């Protein structure tokens, strides 16, 4: 068991050093495991005490050569097999937790011309994405051109395409708020469908 822990520690150090070669702004205390890919590292900022787990793919590239930023805030943990792509601006706040297989993007492929394969159509820029401090994104969550407030829970398999306010629980496809924190009563309350 001690040998396995040692191997894991050495592996983490090795892959963090490799990430430092690709990412321009990465805090000394950040740790990065074996990533699937890093693209546009000059546009990526990784804060202190960030942990990015195996096989995550991060990119900050603009097809129109405009300014682009992908920011991962202090203390955030990015799960395995995440895919995070900024073509303009994606910001993940402090102490955010993402489960495995989370997709976060501020863009999508255009698909309006049926005579051109979708992969050959241009990128369509959507709204900037901000994930608020302290939020948790469950397994298989997709966030596309929308923001999530502070201390929110986004349930597994949810698709977020519209902004979610602070202190909410949202689930579904598309994601809908099912609970909000009431600051008057200091309780989580159910939100009724209207």
C-alpha angles and dihedrals in degrees: 000000000000090000091052091051090049091051091049091050093049090046091052092049091049095050092043089055090050091050090052088061091056103035115068098202114036124146119238093241095051117109125205125188127201104316126202089222148335117208125176093014090169087068097047126094120191115190131215120294092012116151119200113187132212127309097005116151117213127182138170107182132139118212088204094049092243125139114292134181137186111187125185112192132225118290095009120146118209114199130224122291094013118158115206119176126176120186091168115356135347119165125182112194132223123300095004117159122208122188122216124300097020118160121204122177142152093207146039138198115275112241104174098110108071091190093065124064109250092240089061095050120094126266113264112221114224131183122305114269123230122178109198125234116278097013126143124215113198129221116303095005116159121202113187121178095332138100133233122211130230121298094003128153117216109194124232117281093015124146114213114198098147128054118273115211125232120287099018139131112219130182140169143042104314093022116243128187111253099169136027130188111244109215091195095059097023090231138116109247130196117247114223121220113254 
